[in-house]
Amino acid sequence: MVQPNLQELKENFDLFDDWEERYKYLIDLGKNLEPMPESLKTDETIVKGCTSRVWLICETNDKFQYHFTADSDAHIVKGLIAILLSAYEGKTAEEIGAVNIDDAFEEIGLNQHLSPNRRNGFFAMVERVRALSS
C-alpha cells in the first residue's frame, strides 16, 4: 500500500474535528502497514527507547533509496510508524536528512496530544531511521 506523504497526512488529520477521531485515523494508518515477518522481529531489529515493542529494518535498492519495514505491539505506535514511513519511505539518505520531522509532528498536532513516552518512542524511531540510512 502507498503511504500518503506528510502534507497529505496533515490535510487528512485536519479533516477531523476532535482528537478521538484523529486517534482512530492514526490507528487505521497502522492497520494498513505492510506486515513484518515474525522472523525479522529480533533483538537486533528492536528500537531502543520505545515503551512499546517496535521492530524496524531497512533495505536499499539500486537507486540508493531506502525501504523500511516496521511493526509494533501497540496500535497507536503502528500508526506512528505509518507517519514515519510517510516521511522517509523511498527516499535517499540525503532526502532523509532533509526531512524536518519535528515540524511535521507539530503541524499534525501530535506533539500536544501524545504522551511523553509515545513522543519519545516516535523520536527513537526517527533516530533509528537516521542511523540506518547514514
Protein Blocks (a to p, Z undefined) as FASTA:
>chain_A
ZZddfklmmmmmmmpmbfklmmmmmmmmmmmpccddfklmcfklpcghiabacddddddd
fkopacdddddfbfklmmmmmmmmmmmgopafklmmmpcfklmmmmnommmmccfklmmm
mmmmmmmmmmmmZZ
